[in-house]
């Protein structure tokens, strides 16, 4: 999970949505609109599995604890 700020809202982004990282930026493979529609970060529910199920579902990914979670090979370092 990565923490992302869009406007004034803070949310998590599944690591699967991160497409590139530089020294100054983190690029994601989803639109700003999709990020803005994701559940807002709430420290009171961060430990609740249903929060992550909703979050991952919003982005179209399976939660990492799902038995069919895809194992993705590491990306090459540029």
Contact map, one row per residue, 1 for C-alpha under 8 A:
111000000001111000000000000000000000000000000000000000000000000000000000000000
111100000001111000000000000000000000000000000000000000000000000000000000000000
111110000111100000000000000000000000000000000000000000000000000000000000000000
011111000111100000000000000000000000000000000000000000000000000000000000000000
001111111110000000000000000000000000000000000000000000000000000000000000000000
000111111110000000000000000000010011000000000000000000000000000000000000000000
000011111000000000000000000000000000000000000000000000000000000000000000000000
000011111100000000000000000000000000000000000000000000000000000000000000000000
000011111110000000000000000000000001000110000000000000000000000000000000000000
001111011111000000000000000000000000000110000000000000000000000000000000000000
001111001111100000000000000000000010011110000000000000000000000000000000000000
111100000111110000000000000000000000000110000000000000100000000000000000000000
111100000011111011000000000000000010000000000000000000100000000000000000000000
110000000001111111000000000000000000000000000000000000010010000000000000000000
110000000000111111000000000000000000000000000000000000000000000000000000000000
000000000000011111100000000000000000000000000000000000000000100000000000000000
000000000000111111100000000111000000000000000000000000000010000000000000000000
000000000000111111111000011110000000000000000000000000000000000000000000000000
000000000000000111111000011110000000000000000000000000000000000000000000000000
000000000000000001111100011100000000000000000000000000000000000000000000000000
000000000000000001111111111000000000000000000000000000000000000000000000000000
000000000000000000011111110000000000000000000000000000000000000000000000000000
000000000000000000001111100000000000000000000000000000000000000000000000000000
000000000000000000001111110000000000000000000000000000000000000000000000000000
000000000000000000001111111000000000000000000000000000000000000000000000000000
000000000000000001111101111100000000000000000000000000000000000000000000000000
000000000000000001111000111110000000000000000000000000000000000000000000000000
000000000000000011110000011111100000000000000000000000000000000000000000000000
000000000000000011100000001111100000000000000000000000000000000000000000000000
000000000000000010000000000111110110000000000000000000000010000000000000000000
000000000000000000000000000111111110000000000000000000000000000000000000000000
000001000000000000000000000001111111000000000000000000000000000000000000000000
000000000000000000000000000000111111100000000000000000000000000000000000000000
000000000000000000000000000001111111110000000000000000000110000000000000000000
000001000010100000000000000001111111110000000000000000000000000000000000000000
000001001000000000000000000000011111110000000000000000000000000000000000000000
000000000000000000000000000000001111111000000000000000000100000000000000000000
000000000010000000000000000000000111111100000000000000100110000000000000000000
000000000010000000000000000000000000111110000000000001100000000000000000000000
000000001111000000000000000000000000011111000000000000000000000000000000000000
000000001111000000000000000000000000001111100100000000000000000000000000000000
000000000000000000000000000000000000000111111100000000000000000000000000000000
000000000000000000000000000000000000000011111100000000000000000000000000000000
000000000000000000000000000000000000000001111110000000000000000000000000000000
000000000000000000000000000000000000000001111111001000000000000000000000000000
000000000000000000000000000000000000000011111111101100000000000000000000000000
000000000000000000000000000000000000000000011111101000000000000000000000000000
000000000000000000000000000000000000000000001111111100000000000000000000000000
000000000000000000000000000000000000000000000111111110000000000000000000000000
000000000000000000000000000000000000000000000001111111000000000000000000000000
000000000000000000000000000000000000000000001111111111100000000000000000000000
000000000000000000000000000000000000000000000101111111110000001000000000000000
000000000000000000000000000000000000000000000000111111111000011000000000000000
000000000000000000000000000000000000001000000000011111111100000000000000000000
000000000001100000000000000000000000011000000000001111111110000000000000000000
000000000000010000000000000000000000000000000000000111111111111000000000000000
000000000000000000000000000000000000000000000000000011111111111000000000000000
000000000000000000000000000000000100110000000000000001111111100000000000000000
000000000000010010000000000001000100010000000000000000111111100000000000000000
000000000000000000000000000000000000000000000000000000011111110000000000000000
000000000000000100000000000000000000000000000000000000011111111000000000000000
000000000000000000000000000000000000000000000000000010011001111101011000000000
000000000000000000000000000000000000000000000000000110011000111111001000000000
000000000000000000000000000000000000000000000000000000000000011111001000000000
000000000000000000000000000000000000000000000000000000000000001111101000000000
000000000000000000000000000000000000000000000000000000000000011111111000000000
000000000000000000000000000000000000000000000000000000000000000011111000000000
000000000000000000000000000000000000000000000000000000000000010001111100000000
000000000000000000000000000000000000000000000000000000000000011111111110000000
000000000000000000000000000000000000000000000000000000000000000000011111000000
000000000000000000000000000000000000000000000000000000000000000000001111100000
000000000000000000000000000000000000000000000000000000000000000000000111110000
000000000000000000000000000000000000000000000000000000000000000000000011111000
000000000000000000000000000000000000000000000000000000000000000000000001111100
000000000000000000000000000000000000000000000000000000000000000000000000111110
000000000000000000000000000000000000000000000000000000000000000000000000011111
000000000000000000000000000000000000000000000000000000000000000000000000001111
000000000000000000000000000000000000000000000000000000000000000000000000000111
